[in-house]
């Protein structure tokens, strides 16, 4: 099966684009396009979706998991649609079917930290606003945020939004990913765990710290 680097290179060549032209389209440097095509770097989640939208291909095709560029154009249904039809006994005409597809990643720690995780698949999420906002989903490993966020649940994160004091967000602290409550106490930034068995994490000025986004939805598999 092809890899993402092969798909990006093939799509660029099929559409008669130079690396310079493609760099301008996706607002990155030419060296970034080169690293994508050599497999030295993978595009960010929002850029992956932009590539799919621009070339009108499915994420599964771009990630090399399918040889079908666009299942709808091929007259096929997506796997999640088939599962939805099998499980649901509701009249589809009586429910809200508005959804957006967002990328799901392997894990984020609600405990002691997890390194950067891998993309799994695109999933449909209902109830999110289609207003240009970027969302992504991550599976949670650990029980430090229970009972609010159970171990094994999936959280939906809204990017590029200010995480206010007291809100729950996804963070990267010294190359480890966490989902925690943001608390500011006497000008000190703290990543707080709801489960008192875990110590809070103090963010110091010299730490490498990033905010990925705000947790806006928690999904639990029954």
N, C-alpha and C positions, 0 to 999 in steps of 0.2 A: 504494500500500500504506500502511496506517495506521502511525503512529509509536507509540513506547512511551507517550508522553504521552496520546495518544488512547485507547489501551487502558486505561490506569489510570483515566482519567476515565469511560470507558464502563462499566468494571467497577464502579466506585463507584456510578454512577447506577443501573445495572441491579439492584444489590443494595440500593438505597434507603438508602445510607449518606451521612451528611453528612461534610464534611471533618474535623470534630471527632471523629466516631465512628471514621473510618478512621485518624486520627492515633493514637488510643488503641489500636487493634488492632495497629498496627505499631510502637508505642512511639516515635513521632516527633512533632515539632511540627506544628501546623496549617499554618504557613508552609511547611514541607517538602512537605506534600501539595500545596499550591498550586503550589510550584515544579516538582514532578513533573508536574502537569497542564499547566503552561505550557511544559514542555520546558526549563526553566532548570537542572534538576538531574536526574540519573538515580540511582535507588536503588542502594545498595551490593549486591554479589553475594549476600550472605546474605538481604538484604531482598527482592531479586528473586525468590529461591526461595520465601520466605515468602508473597509475593503470589500466586505460582502455586499454592502449596499451599492457601492460604485460599480462593481463587476456583476451584480445581480446573481450571486451564488450563495448557496447555503453555507452555514458555519461548518457543518460536517464535511462538506467538500473542501473548504479552505484548510481545515485541520487534517485532511488526508484520511478521514474515516469513511468516506463514501466517494464513489466515482460519478455520482449524479450531481451535476452542477446545481440544479434547482428542481426540487421534487414537485412543486406546484406546476411548473412549466412542463414537467414530464408526466403530469396527470396522476401523481402519486401523493399519498398522505404521509405526514410525518408520524413517527412511532408514537409520540405522545398523544396524537389525535386518535389513533386506533385504540390506545389504552383508555382514553377518556370515554370513547363510545362503549367500550366493553364494560366499564365500571359504572357508568351513569345510567340511572333509570328515570332521569328527569326529562321533561319536555324541553328540548333545547331552545324552543321559541319563547320560553317563559323566564329564561335566566339571562343575566348580563354576560355576553361573550367577549367583551373588550379585554384585551390582554396585550402585553408586549413581550418580546423574546429578549432574555438577558443571559449573559454568560454565567455559568456555575463553575466555581473553583473547588478544589479538593478539600481544603481545610483551613481553618483559622482557630487559634487556641483560645479557649476560655479557661485557661489554666496556666501552664508554665511556659508557653511560647511555642510557636511553630514557624519553620522557615517558609520561604515563598512556595506556594503550592501550584499545582498544575491545573490547567483548564480541563474540565470534564465534558461539558456539552452546553448547548443553548437550551434554556427551559422557558416555558410560558408562565407568566405571573399575572394574575388578574388584579385589577384595582389600582394599578400604577398609572400615573398621568403621562400621556404622550405629548410632552411639551419640550422636548429636546433634552430633558434631564438624563444623565447617564446613571444607570443602575448596574449592580452586579450582585451575584449570590455566592455565598460561601457556606460550606458545611462546618458546623461547630464541633470541635473536639474538646472535651473537658467539662467540668461541672462547676467552675468558679462563678458562673453567672446564674446558676439555678437559685430560685425556681423561675426567674424571669425568662431565661434562655436555657432550655434543657440541653444536656449533652446529646449530640446526634441530630439536633435540629438544623434547619437551614435558615440563615438570616439574609435579608435583602438590604443592601447598602446603597444609599443615595450619595453619589460623589459630588465633589465641588460645592459643598454646603458647609457653612460654619457650624461646628458642633458646640453647642452652648453648655455652660456649667450644669451638670445634672443629667445630661443626655448620654445615651449609649452610642458608642461609635466603634469603628475598626481602626486600629492604630498599628504602626510599626515602630518599635523601640529597639534600637541597636540591632537591626536586622532580624528581629523576631516579631511575628504578627500576633495581635491580641484583639479580643473584643472585650471592652471594659466600659464602665461608666466614667465619664470625664468629670473631675471635681477640681475646683480651684479653691484652695484654702490659704489665706494670707499670702496671696500671689505665688503660691506653690502649686504646680500642676501635678495632680495625682490621678492614676488609673486605678479605679476602685472595683473590687470584686464584691458581688452580693453575698457569695458564700464566705462566711467568716473564717473558714478553714484556710483561706488563702490570704496572704499578705498583700496590701496595696503596693503599687509600684510608683515611686517618686521619679518624676522626669526632671533631670538636672539640665543646666544650661549647656553642658558639654556633651550631652547625649545626642545621638542621631535619632531624631523623632519626626514622624510624619503622621498626618491624619488622612486616612483613606476616605472616610465618609461616615455619615450618620446611619445607624440601624433604624429602618423604618417599618420593617415587617419581620415576623418570626413565623416560620412554617415548620410544622411537626408532622412526621409520617406516623400514621396510626397503624 
